[in-house]
Amino acid sequence: MKKVLRIALGILLMILGVLALLTPFTPGSWLALIGLELLGLRLVFQRKLLSLLPQRYRQKVGDWLESRMKKRREK
């Protein structure tokens, strides 16, 4: 149930964020970024970023991203 609620909330926030981007009266485009975070698309973007990096930097950047994720989970 939690996963379904999280997905629904993520999609709703993304839609609201895109609508906020299109209207000049609401500065709420940050809602789309929160929706992406809830859906876990940040991980997809991180993997894509790592694939674009040269081979010698992938391990270092991957380790750095993983350590940042661990620190966030601990809080």
A tleap script that builds the chain and sets N, CA, C and O, in Angstrom:
source leaprc.protein.ff14SB
mol = sequence {
  NMET LYS LYS VAL LEU ARG ILE ALA LEU GLY
  ILE LEU LEU MET ILE LEU GLY VAL LEU ALA
  LEU LEU THR PRO PHE THR PRO GLY SER TRP
  LEU ALA LEU ILE GLY LEU GLU LEU LEU GLY
  LEU ARG LEU VAL PHE GLN ARG LYS LEU LEU
  SER LEU LEU PRO GLN ARG TYR ARG GLN LYS
  VAL GLY ASP TRP LEU GLU SER ARG MET LYS
  LYS ARG ARG GLU CLYS
}
set mol.1.N position { 0.819 -1.195 0.000 }
set mol.1.CA position { 0.000 0.000 0.000 }
set mol.1.C position { 0.864 1.261 0.000 }
set mol.1.O position { 0.553 2.234 -0.687 }
set mol.2.N position { 1.957 1.237 0.779 }
set mol.2.CA position { 2.837 2.400 0.837 }
set mol.2.C position { 3.458 2.702 -0.523 }
set mol.2.O position { 3.593 3.862 -0.911 }
set mol.3.N position { 3.832 1.647 -1.239 }
set mol.3.CA position { 4.465 1.845 -2.540 }
set mol.3.C position { 3.489 2.462 -3.533 }
set mol.3.O position { 3.863 3.343 -4.307 }
set mol.4.N position { 2.251 2.006 -3.513 }
set mol.4.CA position { 1.232 2.546 -4.415 }
set mol.4.C position { 0.965 4.012 -4.077 }
set mol.4.O position { 0.832 4.842 -4.977 }
set mol.5.N position { 0.887 4.330 -2.796 }
set mol.5.CA position { 0.666 5.710 -2.369 }
set mol.5.C position { 1.837 6.598 -2.773 }
set mol.5.O position { 1.640 7.731 -3.213 }
set mol.6.N position { 3.047 6.088 -2.626 }
set mol.6.CA position { 4.234 6.855 -2.996 }
set mol.6.C position { 4.273 7.127 -4.509 }
set mol.6.O position { 4.611 8.233 -4.931 }
set mol.7.N position { 3.935 6.139 -5.303 }
set mol.7.CA position { 3.904 6.315 -6.761 }
set mol.7.C position { 2.823 7.313 -7.158 }
set mol.7.O position { 3.055 8.189 -7.991 }
set mol.8.N position { 1.644 7.180 -6.560 }
set mol.8.CA position { 0.548 8.099 -6.885 }
set mol.8.C position { 0.906 9.526 -6.491 }
set mol.8.O position { 0.639 10.460 -7.248 }
set mol.9.N position { 1.502 9.708 -5.330 }
set mol.9.CA position { 1.906 11.038 -4.879 }
set mol.9.C position { 2.998 11.610 -5.774 }
set mol.9.O position { 2.991 12.804 -6.074 }
set mol.10.N position { 3.932 10.771 -6.200 }
set mol.10.CA position { 4.995 11.213 -7.094 }
set mol.10.C position { 4.459 11.682 -8.428 }
set mol.10.O position { 4.891 12.713 -8.943 }
set mol.11.N position { 3.523 10.938 -8.996 }
set mol.11.CA position { 2.919 11.322 -10.279 }
set mol.11.C position { 2.115 12.603 -10.123 }
set mol.11.O position { 2.182 13.485 -10.979 }
set mol.12.N position { 1.360 12.714 -9.045 }
set mol.12.CA position { 0.576 13.920 -8.796 }
set mol.12.C position { 1.472 15.151 -8.669 }
set mol.12.O position { 1.168 16.199 -9.237 }
set mol.13.N position { 2.561 15.031 -7.936 }
set mol.13.CA position { 3.476 16.156 -7.771 }
set mol.13.C position { 4.157 16.533 -9.084 }
set mol.13.O position { 4.396 17.711 -9.349 }
set mol.14.N position { 4.468 15.532 -9.903 }
set mol.14.CA position { 5.060 15.833 -11.205 }
set mol.14.C position { 4.079 16.601 -12.086 }
set mol.14.O position { 4.464 17.565 -12.747 }
set mol.15.N position { 2.833 16.187 -12.099 }
set mol.15.CA position { 1.818 16.873 -12.897 }
set mol.15.C position { 1.626 18.304 -12.399 }
set mol.15.O position { 1.570 19.241 -13.195 }
set mol.16.N position { 1.527 18.468 -11.084 }
set mol.16.CA position { 1.377 19.810 -10.524 }
set mol.16.C position { 2.595 20.678 -10.827 }
set mol.16.O position { 2.452 21.870 -11.099 }
set mol.17.N position { 3.777 20.099 -10.783 }
set mol.17.CA position { 4.988 20.847 -11.089 }
set mol.17.C position { 5.037 21.315 -12.528 }
set mol.17.O position { 5.435 22.447 -12.802 }
set mol.18.N position { 4.635 20.451 -13.452 }
set mol.18.CA position { 4.604 20.828 -14.873 }
set mol.18.C position { 3.555 21.917 -15.101 }
set mol.18.O position { 3.802 22.870 -15.840 }
set mol.19.N position { 2.396 21.781 -14.476 }
set mol.19.CA position { 1.369 22.818 -14.598 }
set mol.19.C position { 1.851 24.136 -14.002 }
set mol.19.O position { 1.553 25.202 -14.540 }
set mol.20.N position { 2.580 24.077 -12.912 }
set mol.20.CA position { 3.115 25.290 -12.299 }
set mol.20.C position { 4.145 25.945 -13.206 }
set mol.20.O position { 4.274 27.169 -13.223 }
set mol.21.N position { 4.872 25.139 -13.952 }
set mol.21.CA position { 5.830 25.696 -14.904 }
set mol.21.C position { 5.127 26.457 -16.023 }
set mol.21.O position { 5.640 27.462 -16.514 }
set mol.22.N position { 3.968 25.981 -16.418 }
set mol.22.CA position { 3.243 26.585 -17.533 }
set mol.22.C position { 2.478 27.845 -17.147 }
set mol.22.O position { 2.180 28.673 -18.007 }
set mol.23.N position { 2.159 27.998 -15.872 }
set mol.23.CA position { 1.422 29.173 -15.438 }
set mol.23.C position { 2.377 30.175 -14.796 }
set mol.23.O position { 3.232 29.791 -13.999 }
set mol.24.N position { 2.240 31.435 -15.131 }
set mol.24.CA position { 3.179 32.433 -14.605 }
set mol.24.C position { 2.907 32.837 -13.155 }
set mol.24.O position { 3.733 33.512 -12.541 }
set mol.25.N position { 1.775 32.438 -12.606 }
set mol.25.CA position { 1.400 32.900 -11.274 }
set mol.25.C position { 1.860 31.982 -10.151 }
set mol.25.O position { 1.797 32.360 -8.982 }
set mol.26.N position { 2.312 30.805 -10.480 }
set mol.26.CA position { 2.710 29.857 -9.440 }
set mol.26.C position { 4.168 29.456 -9.604 }
set mol.26.O position { 4.530 28.837 -10.606 }
set mol.27.N position { 4.992 29.791 -8.654 }
set mol.27.CA position { 6.402 29.383 -8.725 }
set mol.27.C position { 6.611 28.013 -8.099 }
set mol.27.O position { 7.469 27.860 -7.230 }
set mol.28.N position { 5.857 27.028 -8.516 }
set mol.28.CA position { 5.912 25.719 -7.882 }
set mol.28.C position { 6.495 24.636 -8.745 }
set mol.28.O position { 6.155 23.465 -8.579 }
set mol.29.N position { 7.374 25.001 -9.675 }
set mol.29.CA position { 7.948 23.971 -10.545 }
set mol.29.C position { 8.825 22.995 -9.766 }
set mol.29.O position { 9.140 21.919 -10.274 }
set mol.30.N position { 9.219 23.343 -8.561 }
set mol.30.CA position { 10.008 22.446 -7.723 }
set mol.30.C position { 9.204 21.194 -7.353 }
set mol.30.O position { 9.778 20.178 -6.962 }
set mol.31.N position { 7.888 21.268 -7.477 }
set mol.31.CA position { 7.056 20.093 -7.183 }
set mol.31.C position { 7.386 18.937 -8.126 }
set mol.31.O position { 7.330 17.776 -7.721 }
set mol.32.N position { 7.725 19.240 -9.368 }
set mol.32.CA position { 8.080 18.190 -10.328 }
set mol.32.C position { 9.347 17.480 -9.876 }
set mol.32.O position { 9.458 16.262 -10.022 }
set mol.33.N position { 10.299 18.222 -9.329 }
set mol.33.CA position { 11.536 17.591 -8.851 }
set mol.33.C position { 11.277 16.696 -7.649 }
set mol.33.O position { 11.885 15.633 -7.525 }
set mol.34.N position { 10.392 17.111 -6.777 }
set mol.34.CA position { 10.039 16.270 -5.628 }
set mol.34.C position { 9.324 15.010 -6.114 }
set mol.34.O position { 9.554 13.921 -5.589 }
set mol.35.N position { 8.460 15.159 -7.114 }
set mol.35.CA position { 7.776 13.993 -7.684 }
set mol.35.C position { 8.753 13.008 -8.285 }
set mol.35.O position { 8.593 11.798 -8.128 }
set mol.36.N position { 9.776 13.518 -8.980 }
set mol.36.CA position { 10.806 12.633 -9.533 }
set mol.36.C position { 11.558 11.906 -8.423 }
set mol.36.O position { 11.886 10.726 -8.551 }
set mol.37.N position { 11.822 12.610 -7.352 }
set mol.37.CA position { 12.515 11.991 -6.220 }
set mol.37.C position { 11.680 10.862 -5.620 }
set mol.37.O position { 12.208 9.796 -5.304 }
set mol.38.N position { 10.392 11.095 -5.464 }
set mol.38.CA position { 9.517 10.064 -4.899 }
set mol.38.C position { 9.421 8.845 -5.803 }
set mol.38.O position { 9.306 7.716 -5.326 }
set mol.39.N position { 9.468 9.074 -7.097 }
set mol.39.CA position { 9.369 7.947 -8.026 }
set mol.39.C position { 10.689 7.199 -8.177 }
set mol.39.O position { 10.727 6.117 -8.763 }
set mol.40.N position { 11.763 7.764 -7.656 }
set mol.40.CA position { 13.050 7.093 -7.730 }
set mol.40.C position { 13.768 7.293 -9.047 }
set mol.40.O position { 14.697 6.551 -9.366 }
set mol.41.N position { 13.359 8.271 -9.806 }
set mol.41.CA position { 14.001 8.502 -11.094 }
set mol.41.C position { 15.385 9.128 -10.940 }
set mol.41.O position { 16.161 9.176 -11.895 }
set mol.42.N position { 15.684 9.599 -9.755 }
set mol.42.CA position { 17.014 10.143 -9.509 }
set mol.42.C position { 18.063 9.057 -9.725 }
set mol.42.O position { 19.148 9.329 -10.241 }
set mol.43.N position { 17.743 7.845 -9.337 }
set mol.43.CA position { 18.688 6.746 -9.510 }
set mol.43.C position { 18.948 6.455 -10.977 }
set mol.43.O position { 20.068 6.114 -11.358 }
set mol.44.N position { 17.922 6.589 -11.798 }
set mol.44.CA position { 18.075 6.380 -13.236 }
set mol.44.C position { 19.007 7.441 -13.816 }
set mol.44.O position { 19.881 7.140 -14.628 }
set mol.45.N position { 18.808 8.687 -13.387 }
set mol.45.CA position { 19.652 9.769 -13.874 }
set mol.45.C position { 21.097 9.590 -13.411 }
set mol.45.O position { 22.029 9.910 -14.149 }
set mol.46.N position { 21.284 9.086 -12.204 }
set mol.46.CA position { 22.643 8.841 -11.713 }
set mol.46.C position { 23.328 7.769 -12.545 }
set mol.46.O position { 24.504 7.907 -12.884 }
set mol.47.N position { 22.621 6.719 -12.875 }
set mol.47.CA position { 23.214 5.654 -13.695 }
set mol.47.C position { 23.562 6.166 -15.086 }
set mol.47.O position { 24.597 5.810 -15.650 }
set mol.48.N position { 22.691 7.003 -15.629 }
set mol.48.CA position { 22.954 7.569 -16.950 }
set mol.48.C position { 24.181 8.475 -16.906 }
set mol.48.O position { 25.005 8.453 -17.820 }
set mol.49.N position { 24.303 9.267 -15.852 }
set mol.49.CA position { 25.462 10.134 -15.682 }
set mol.49.C position { 26.740 9.311 -15.605 }
set mol.49.O position { 27.747 9.658 -16.222 }
set mol.50.N position { 26.699 8.233 -14.855 }
set mol.50.CA position { 27.879 7.374 -14.729 }
set mol.50.C position { 28.251 6.746 -16.069 }
set mol.50.O position { 29.434 6.576 -16.364 }
set mol.51.N position { 27.274 6.407 -16.866 }
set mol.51.CA position { 27.585 5.787 -18.156 }
set mol.51.C position { 28.206 6.790 -19.130 }
set mol.51.O position { 28.909 6.390 -20.059 }
set mol.52.N position { 27.959 8.072 -18.932 }
set mol.52.CA position { 28.531 9.093 -19.801 }
set mol.52.C position { 29.967 9.467 -19.417 }
set mol.52.O position { 30.709 10.027 -20.224 }
set mol.53.N position { 30.342 9.154 -18.190 }
set mol.53.CA position { 31.686 9.490 -17.725 }
set mol.53.C position { 32.723 8.535 -18.309 }
set mol.53.O position { 32.411 7.389 -18.632 }
set mol.54.N position { 33.954 9.016 -18.442 }
set mol.54.CA position { 35.027 8.099 -18.863 }
set mol.54.C position { 35.211 6.982 -17.825 }
set mol.54.O position { 34.915 7.173 -16.646 }
set mol.55.N position { 35.687 5.846 -18.258 }
set mol.55.CA position { 35.802 4.662 -17.414 }
set mol.55.C position { 36.607 4.924 -16.138 }
set mol.55.O position { 36.264 4.398 -15.079 }
set mol.56.N position { 37.649 5.711 -16.218 }
set mol.56.CA position { 38.517 5.901 -15.049 }
set mol.56.C position { 37.852 6.710 -13.937 }
set mol.56.O position { 38.306 6.655 -12.794 }
set mol.57.N position { 36.791 7.459 -14.238 }
set mol.57.CA position { 36.109 8.254 -13.215 }
set mol.57.C position { 34.845 7.593 -12.673 }
set mol.57.O position { 34.316 8.019 -11.646 }
set mol.58.N position { 34.368 6.578 -13.340 }
set mol.58.CA position { 33.090 5.971 -12.946 }
set mol.58.C position { 33.109 5.429 -11.524 }
set mol.58.O position { 32.170 5.659 -10.763 }
set mol.59.N position { 34.148 4.725 -11.162 }
set mol.59.CA position { 34.207 4.128 -9.830 }
set mol.59.C position { 34.258 5.200 -8.743 }
set mol.59.O position { 33.573 5.087 -7.727 }
set mol.60.N position { 35.060 6.230 -8.951 }
set mol.60.CA position { 35.188 7.285 -7.944 }
set mol.60.C position { 33.878 8.044 -7.762 }
set mol.60.O position { 33.449 8.287 -6.634 }
set mol.61.N position { 33.253 8.412 -8.858 }
set mol.61.CA position { 31.994 9.146 -8.776 }
set mol.61.C position { 30.895 8.241 -8.223 }
set mol.61.O position { 30.068 8.695 -7.431 }
set mol.62.N position { 30.874 6.995 -8.618 }
set mol.62.CA position { 29.893 6.049 -8.090 }
set mol.62.C position { 30.032 5.858 -6.596 }
set mol.62.O position { 29.034 5.808 -5.877 }
set mol.63.N position { 31.257 5.751 -6.123 }
set mol.63.CA position { 31.493 5.625 -4.678 }
set mol.63.C position { 31.048 6.884 -3.945 }
set mol.63.O position { 30.461 6.809 -2.865 }
set mol.64.N position { 31.334 8.051 -4.542 }
set mol.64.CA position { 30.945 9.313 -3.918 }
set mol.64.C position { 29.421 9.426 -3.818 }
set mol.64.O position { 28.893 9.833 -2.784 }
set mol.65.N position { 28.720 9.065 -4.893 }
set mol.65.CA position { 27.260 9.114 -4.871 }
set mol.65.C position { 26.690 8.130 -3.852 }
set mol.65.O position { 25.717 8.435 -3.162 }
set mol.66.N position { 27.293 6.966 -3.764 }
set mol.66.CA position { 26.826 5.961 -2.805 }
set mol.66.C position { 27.026 6.435 -1.369 }
set mol.66.O position { 26.166 6.211 -0.517 }
set mol.67.N position { 28.157 7.090 -1.096 }
set mol.67.CA position { 28.394 7.588 0.267 }
set mol.67.C position { 27.400 8.690 0.620 }
set mol.67.O position { 26.968 8.787 1.769 }
set mol.68.N position { 27.033 9.520 -0.352 }
set mol.68.CA position { 26.032 10.567 -0.107 }
set mol.68.C position { 24.667 9.947 0.176 }
set mol.68.O position { 23.921 10.442 1.021 }
set mol.69.N position { 24.341 8.869 -0.526 }
set mol.69.CA position { 23.071 8.195 -0.301 }
set mol.69.C position { 23.025 7.584 1.106 }
set mol.69.O position { 21.996 7.636 1.780 }
set mol.70.N position { 24.157 7.003 1.540 }
set mol.70.CA position { 24.209 6.413 2.886 }
set mol.70.C position { 24.001 7.474 3.957 }
set mol.70.O position { 23.281 7.246 4.929 }
set mol.71.N position { 24.632 8.637 3.781 }
set mol.71.CA position { 24.487 9.712 4.763 }
set mol.71.C position { 23.045 10.183 4.833 }
set mol.71.O position { 22.552 10.500 5.916 }
set mol.72.N position { 22.362 10.234 3.703 }
set mol.72.CA position { 20.959 10.653 3.700 }
set mol.72.C position { 20.081 9.632 4.415 }
set mol.72.O position { 19.150 9.999 5.133 }
set mol.73.N position { 20.378 8.361 4.217 }
set mol.73.CA position { 19.572 7.317 4.858 }
set mol.73.C position { 19.756 7.329 6.369 }
set mol.73.O position { 18.818 7.036 7.111 }
set mol.74.N position { 20.961 7.667 6.829 }
set mol.74.CA position { 21.242 7.669 8.266 }
set mol.74.C position { 20.526 8.783 9.002 }
set mol.74.O position { 20.249 8.661 10.196 }
set mol.75.N position { 20.223 9.865 8.308 }
set mol.75.CA position { 19.568 11.014 8.957 }
set mol.75.C position { 18.155 10.747 9.238 }
set mol.75.O position { 17.460 11.606 9.780 }
savepdb mol mol.pdb
quit
